[in-house]
């Protein structure tokens, strides 16, 4: 009489295949999440840059950057829902009134295919959405920055 059921080897192979498929799915989901966060961060930078340009065109000056709160308040007419940070990663704005340049930057999860402006922020006054004032290094592998002119 033949017993019905699976052998130990068949069960081990089935468990190994399921574990392999689960691992692959988790890896791809993590990468998809990182890409989605990066897309949101890049979109936020574009929205802020557009709001700055509208502000400059209407007021002929640059928004107040003495703090992140005053910066966001200055742009509230042009950007009612102001982006703060995505998953705790701050957005940083740096200004240099002597050269009339500004830089907006953030850190990405993945290495960007397009690097954006490769500008150092040394000598610039910076504020970020977490309330800090640290500078960003726009020439590193995971930072993405956009820049423009204040006047």
N, C-alpha and C positions, 0 to 999 in steps of 0.2 A: 504494500500500500504506500502510495506516494503522498508525502506531506505537502499541503498547500501553504504558500507564503513566500517571502523573499529571503534570500540568503543574506548573511552578514555583509558580504562583498557588494551585493547589489544595493543594499541600504547605504553603505559608506559612499559609494559612487554617486547615488542620488543626493545625499547630503552635501558632498563636495561640489556638485554642479549647482545646487541651490545657493551655497555660500559664495561661489564665484560670481554668479549672476547678481546677487545682492551687493557684493563689493563693487562691481562695475556700475550698478545703478546709483549707489551712494556717491561714488566719485563723480559721475556725470551730473547728478543733482547739485552737488557742492559747487561745481564749476558753473553751472547755469545760474545759481544764486549769486555767485561772485560777478558774473557778467551782467546780471540784472542790476545789482547795486552800482556797478561802474557806469552803466547806461544812465541810471538815475543821477549820479553825481555829475556826469558830463552835461546832462540836460539842465541841472541846477546851475552850473557855471554859465551856460549859454543864456539862461533866463536872467541871471544877475547882470551879465555883460550887457544884454539888451536894455535892461532897466537903467543901468548906469548911462548908457548912450542917450536914452530918452531924457533922463534927468539933465544931462549936460546940454542937450539941445534946447530944452525949455528954460533952464535956469542960468546957463552960461557959466556954470561952476561945477565942481566935483562934490558928490555927497559927503556929508560929515563922517569922517572915519576915526573920530576920537575914541569910539568904542563900537563894538558890534551892534549893540542896541541902537545907538544913534545912527549907524550906517543903515540898518534895516528900517528904522523909522523914516529916514530921508527918502528911501525908495518905496515906501508903502503905497504911494499913489500909482506907481508904475508896476509894482509887483505886490498885489494885495496878500498873497499867501507866500511869505518869504521863506525860501528853503534854509534850513538850519544845518543839519548834518544827516548823513545816511549811515545807519548802524554805528553811530558814535564817532564817525570820522568827520572832523570839522572841515568847513570851507574857510579858506583864509583869503583876505583881501589885503594887499600891500600897496602903499602909495609913496611916491617920491615927488614932492612938489617942486624940487629944484630941476628935475628933468621932465616934469609933467607926464609921468608914466604911472600906470597902475597895473597890478597883476592880481588875478583871482586864481586860486589853485586849490587842489584837493589831492588826497592820496587815493590811488586806485588799488583794487585787489590784484588785478592782472596787469602785466606789462602792456601799456597802450601801443597800438599799432601806429598811431599818429602821436608824436610826442608833444605837440603843442609848442608854446613858446619855451625855448631853452634859455631862461633868464634867471640869474641869481637875484635874490631879494636883499642882499646885504646893503645896508644904508637906507633901507625903506622902512617906513612905519607900517606895522602889520597888526591886524586884529582878526581873530577867528571866532567861529560860531560857538565854540566852547568857552568863550570868555577870556581866552589867553591872547598873548601877543607874540608867540613864537613865529619865526620866519619859516618859510618853506623853501626847499631846494628844488627848483624846477628842472634841474638837469639830472636828477636821479631817475632810476629806472621806473619807479612806480608813481611818480608825481605827474600830474597833468595841469598845465597852467594856460590861461588865456591872458593876453595883455592888450592894452590900449593906451591912448593918450588922454590926459586929463583935460587939456584945453584944445 
